[in-house]
Amino acid sequence: MTKKMLPVLALLFGLTAFAAAQSTTEAGGNSRAEPQILHPDANAKDLKSDLERMHILVEQMQRNVAFVSTGDTPLKHQFQLEIEMWQLLIRDMEKKAGVQESR
């Protein structure tokens, strides 16, 4: 009975190893893959849409910080600092987008 099972087990292990190799390749295990090159206009459009979304989120954060508490608490101050940080990041990204648009 064990002699009959050996070919079946060998086939099973072989298929398992093949499936594992295939899933690794499909998941990006191949380091020789060509990088995807996008059209520069597509990158600019993506950046603009991201910036618009970021503006909306910062405005929501500013509206929400008013509901934290009436006084100047550490939590409210932390939220204000984070809003400021996001505004600086957005301005920096807008400057870089302006440089890209002028090219």
Order of alpha helices (4+ residues) and beta strands (2+ residues): alpha-alpha-alpha
